[in-house]
């Protein structure tokens, strides 16, 4: 049964059974995030609720849960394509190792590192995130060897991976394989001597609508690798295989849309991706910032992809617009929800697009509750610098140190554990406050719900639900909620997030 039909049936069932009133790259990379998400309005609404989901007449989870099978492995553990990812942005290998237990306790199943390749050294090796040192130097490869001055040595990386494995955590490595540093004097002779032409010579990208420029041009001065050449492919593939051999389980490919696909025009198409992706990783996704020339559906046939348009919709929700019609989709009707990596913000948004001053950590927490409670994709939590605020972008401004404690707040932790408990269940999304649409309930099967109140006042909950009858207590505050006869009642505090199951 198609999703729209299910949603309409669910809303009709609820309205007749219950009486009620009524959105890696180095700096300068064009970011397509911030465009209005293209989300189909498939909701069925009343004056009190706006709902879409997969409820059935007996208030149980949808019978068709086969589409969610990817969320668990055969042994019952959470699949990497589903579990919450902590982006330990600019944390060193030693710092990640020291925080593994806290990351595990907070309910994450994977950790994404910053790029671990040899990279440009600037400002006499300065270790500031921005200033005497730069976070983006590790996105400027000088050679594809493991270890750099910002994050640590290969031995430290191997130790981190080994310790993570003991806790059941997986390591995802950010891999900038489209380009090398803009400083050619810093680039290793190993790369310069790979072949006769190791770099493209198209010049800088001036039009992202042109697939040739987008995939063959230099990204704001970063020298574009000749990804059609077999020697270049082999060198990068050997690097990726060595990362897996050292203990990593997955990759995030920076600027992935800037590398050609097999079915691009035959003058520049290549087998780069089919070759590179055959590296032994368990999970791989590409940064495909949506916009001109993105071809996101084609990339999604090969790997998971980022939901950059959806990130903008989620940030609007975090600011108070919790309308189901704005956040139900994932920003592209062409890609299955299981293939998305979602975020409230990424390091690009934070560093380049101003989200750091537009959204405080309480708003980011509300956005996280949206993406982590839902059934689709793999949500990624970006770790802001420790001490950062809407008045101070860089906080302690030190590369290698742990970021803000927001990644392990009581609410984030509760939502992460909710996600893990709900793996394999469908979802029902409902607005509970009529036309205001500042209160959102995300139900998973008939087992549990996350309810988000983005309003400045307490909300008295008295609404239809597909949850089983019983008494539920919020996992953070222990506040009590009652489900009886297809209705849920209780009180949600202003700007509150409730987690029940």
N, C-alpha and C positions, 0 to 999 in steps of 0.2 A: 504494500500500500504506500502511495507516495506521501511525502512529509506533509504537504498542504492538506491533503484529505484527512490524514490522521489528526492534524491540529484542529480542523473544523469539527470532526467527530468528537474529539476530546472536549472541546469547548461546549458543544451541544449537550453532551452527556452531563457535564458538570452543571450547566445552566438549568437542566430539567430535573436533576436529582437533588439540587440544593437551592433553597430560596435565598436570594441576596439582592441588595439594592444596587441595582444598577447593571566607540579605533585605537661593516667592517672595513665599514670603509674607513680609509684614512681621511683626515679633514679635507673638506673641499669636494668630496664625492657627492654628486647630486643625490639628495634624498627624496624619494618619491613618497615617503611617509608624510602624512598630513593632508593627503587628498581625501575627499569625502568617500567613505566606504560605499560600495555598491551592494546594498543589501536588499533582497527582495522582501516586500511587505507581505508576508504570508500569515499574518496574525488573524485570529478571530477574537473580537473584543466585545466587551459590554461596558456599562458605565462604571463598573467596579474593577473588573479584571481584564487584562489583555494577556492572552495565553497562547503558547505554541508548544507542542510537545508530542509525546508518544504514550499518553495515558490510555487505558482501556476501560471498558464499562465496569469491570469489577475492581477498579482502583488499584490494579496491580501494574507492575512494569510491563512494557510492551512485550508481546510474545516474540517479536522479531528482534532478538538481540544478536543475531549472527554478525551484523555489521560492526559490532563492538568487540568481536573476538580478538582483534589485534591488541587489545588493551592488556591482555595477560599472556604470559608465556605458557608453554605446556606444563611447566612445574608450578604454575599458579603465581609466580612472581610478576611484578609490574613490567610491561614492555617498555623499552627505552623510547619508543614512539608515542608514549602516553604519559609516563611519569613526569613529575615536576622537576625542572632543571634549575639549579642555582648557577647563575652566571657570576663566577668569582672573578669579576673584572679587575685586572691588574694585581690580583693577589699572587704572591710568589708560591712556588711549589711547597716550600716549608710552611708558609702560612696556611695553605689549604690543608696540609697534613695535620697541623695543630688543631684545625677546626672540623675535622672529619666527623667526630662523634656528634658535635652540635648540629652539623648539617644533616646527618642521619636522623637525629632526634626530631628535627624540624620537619621531617617527612619528605625530603627530596630523595629522588632515586638516581639522579645524575648531577655531575658538576661540569660546567663548561669553563675551561681555562682561556686566558688570553693566548695569542699566538706564541708558540714555544720555539719557533725557528730562530736561527741567528739573524740579527737585525741591526739596523742603523744605530750607531751610538752617537748621541748628540750632547752638546753642552758639557764636554769633558766627563761624560758618564753620569750626569746629574740624574737624581732619582725622584724628581718631583713629577706628579701627574701632569701638571702643566706649569711650565716656567723653566727652571734649570733642570731640564729633562722633559720628555713629552710622552704621554700614554700611547700616541699613535706611531712611535718609532717601531714598536713590535709588529705593526702592520706594514713595515717596509723591510721585507726580507733582503738579506745580503747573501745568504746561502741557505740551502735546505738541510741543515744539520740541527739536532736537538739541543736546546739550551741557549739562553741569552742573558745578558747582564741585568735585565729587568726582573726576570722570573726565577732564574736559577740554572743549575747544571743538569745534565742528562741523568746523572746518578740520583739527584734529588727528585727529578721527575719520575724515575723508575720506582723510587721508594714511595712516593705519593700514590702512584697507581697500585702498588702492592698493598699499602695500608687501606686504601679505599676498597679494594677487592675483599678484604677481610670483613668489611662492614656491609658488603653487598651493594656498594656504590659504584657507578660507572663514570668513567672520565671521557668527556668530549673535548677535543682539541680544536681550537679555532685555527683554520688553515688558509692563509692568504696565498693562493697559488695562481692568481691571475697576473700578478705583477711583482716587480722587485722595487727597491728603493729608487727615489728620484735622483739620488746621489750615486751616479754610475761609478765614481771612484771608490765607493764603499762596497760595491758588489764584487763577490768573489770571482776569481778567474775560473773556478769550477763551473760557474754558470756561463760566463762570457765565452768559454772555449767548448761548450757543449756541441756546437755545430757551426756551420757557416753563418747562419742568421738566427741567433737565439731570441731575437726580439722583433716584434712587428715594427714597421716604419710608416704607419698611417698618419701619425701625428696625434695631437690631442683630440679628444672627443668634443665635438661641437654640436652634435645632434644625437640625442638618445633614441629618436625615432628611427634612425638609420641603424639597422642591425650590424652592418659592416663596421661603422664607426664605433658602435656600442661594444662590439666584441673584439675589435682589432686595434682600437685607438688607445692612446695613453690616458689614464684616469688622472687628470690634473697633474701631469708631470711624472707620474709613476710609470716606469718603463714596462710596457706590456710584453709579456712573454709570448714567444712564437709557439702557441699551444697546439698547432698542427704538426710540429716537428716531433718525430718519434724519440729523438734523443732527449728533448725537453720533457716529453711525457714520461719516459723511463726514469729520468732523474727525480721528478716529483713523485712518481709512484713508489720508487724505492724509499723516499723519505717517509711517505705515508705508511708504508709497510713497516718501517722501523719504529714508528710511533705506536703502531698496534703491537709489535713485538715487545715494546717496552711496557705494555700494560694498558694502553688506552682502549676504549671500546667504540668510539665514534668520532665524527668530524662535523664541524660547521665550516662551510666553504664561503669565505669572504668574497664579496663582489662576484658571486657566481653567474649572474646574468651577463657579465662582461666576458664570458667564455662561450664560444660558439657551440651550437648543437649539431648533431649529425645531419639534421634535415634543414639547416640553414642553406643559403644559396651555395651552389657547388663551388663557387670561386673562393669561399672561405670556410665552408663547413668542415668538420673534422670528427674523428672518433675519440676526442679527448675524454669526454665524460664516461663513456662505456669502458675505456681503458683505466682511467684513474679510480673509478668507483670499485673496481675489482681489487680491493686492497685488504680484505679480511675484516673490515669494520662491521659492527653490529647495527649501527645507526648512523645515517649521514643526512645532512640537510644543507641546502644552499640558501644564501642570502639573496633573495630575489625581491628587491624593492620595486613595488608595483608602480607602473607608469609607462611611459613611452618605451616600446621595444622590449617589454619584460618577458613575453612568451611564457608566463608562469605555468600554464597548463602543460606545456611541453617539458619543462624542467621537472614538473611533478610526476611525470611518467618515469623519471630516472631516480628521484630522491625526494625526501621531504623538502618543504619550502617554507619560507617565512611569510607570515600574514601581516604585512606592513600596513595595508589599508585598514585592516581590522583593529590594529593597534590604535589608530586615530579614533575609531568608534568607541573603543574601550576607555580611552582617556576622556572622551566626552561623557561617558557614563560615570567615570570616577568624579567628574566635576558636577554631577547631579542629574544628567539625562539618562535615566535607566530604562528608557523605552525598549521593549522587546523588539520592536520592528527595526531599531537601529543596531542592535547587537546580536540578533539571532544568527545571521549569516557570518561567514568568516572572510568576507571581502572579495571572494571570487566564487562564482557558481560553477566554474569549470574544474575546480579541484576538490576532491573528496576531503572532508574535514579531518580524516585520519592522517592526511599528509602534511598538515600545518604545524609549524612551531609558532606559538602565539606569545605575545608579550604586552605589558602595559607600556613599557618603554624599553628601548634598546640603548646600547652605549652611544650609537649615532644620534638618536633622539636627544639623549641626555647632554651630550657634548656639543652638538651642533644646532639642534632645532629648538632649544629653549624650554624643554619640558622640565628642566631642573628648577626653573623659577616660576613655572605655571602650576605645578602640582606638588603639594607637600606629601610627606610619607603617609599621612592618614588617607589621602586621596589615592595614592598609589596602592595602598592596602585594599581599598574598595574595588579598584580595578582588578587587583589580583584575585579577589574573591569571585569576581565574574569569570575570569578565564580559567581559574583552577577548579572551580566547582562544575564547570561544563564538561560534557562528554567527549568533546573532540580534541584532536591534536595533542601536542606536548607543550605546556606552558613554561616559559622561561622567566625567572625572577632576576632582574638586573640589580646587582649590589652596588648602590651608590657609595661614594667615598665616605668614610667615617667622619662625622662632624659636619657634613654638608647640610645645607638648608636652602630655602628659597631666597636667602640673602647671600649665600656663600656656596658657589658651585663646587669648589674643589675640597672643602673641608680640611682634613689634616694634610692633604696634598702630598702624600708619600706613596710612591710605587712600591708594591710588594706587601703592604699591610692589608689586614682584613678591612672590609668595608663596614658600612653601618649595620647595627644589630637588627635592622628592620626585617631582614630575611628570616629571622627566627622569633619574631614577635608572637605572642600567644595566639593572636587571630590568624596570622599567616600559617603558623604551625597547625592550628585546628583545621583550616581549610585544606592544607596539604594532606593531612591524614584522612579527611573526608574524601578527597579525591581517590586516594589509594583504596579506601573501603568500598567505594562505588564503582570501581573498575568493572566494565562489562555491562553496566546498566544504562538504559536510555535516559533521556532528559525531558523535562517539562519546564518551560519558562513562562512566568506570569508576572504582569504588573498588578499590584494589589490596591493602588490608590487612585483609580479612575484616570482622569485626563492629566493629572500631575505627573504621573509616571516617574516618581522618585523612589518607589519601593519595588524591588525585584525579588522574586522567589525562584530559585533554581532547584527543582526536585529531581532526584535521580531514582528512576524506577519508583517503587513505593517504599523505599528504605530510608531516605533521608533528604534533607534540604539545607540550602544556604539561603538566608534572607538578608537583603542589603537595604538599609534605609539611608538614602542620601539626603534626606531632608534635615532641617535644623530643629525639628520638633519630634517628640515621641510619636510613634504610630501604633494605634490599637489594631491588632490583627484579628480579623474575623472573615475568613475567606475559604473558598473551595480548595481542596487538596486531593492528591492521589495517594498520600501517605496512609499507612495502616493506622487504625485506631490505637490510641495509647497516649501515655504521657512521655514527653521528650524534654530533655534538659540541654540547654546551650552548653557546648563543650568548653566555653571560655568563662562565662559568668554563672553558669548553673541555673539561669532563669528558666522557668517552667513554661512549656507549651503543651496544649491539649489538642488531640485530634479525635473527633467523634463524628460519625455519620457523614464523613466526607468534608468536614470543615476543620480548620485549624484556628485556634485562638491563642492570644497572648499579647505581650507588649514588646515593641522593638524600640530601643532608645534612639534618640537623635544621632544621626551619622553612625548607627550601629550595624554590626555584622553578626548574625546569628548562625550557628552551625549546629544542626541537630541530626541525629541518626541513632 
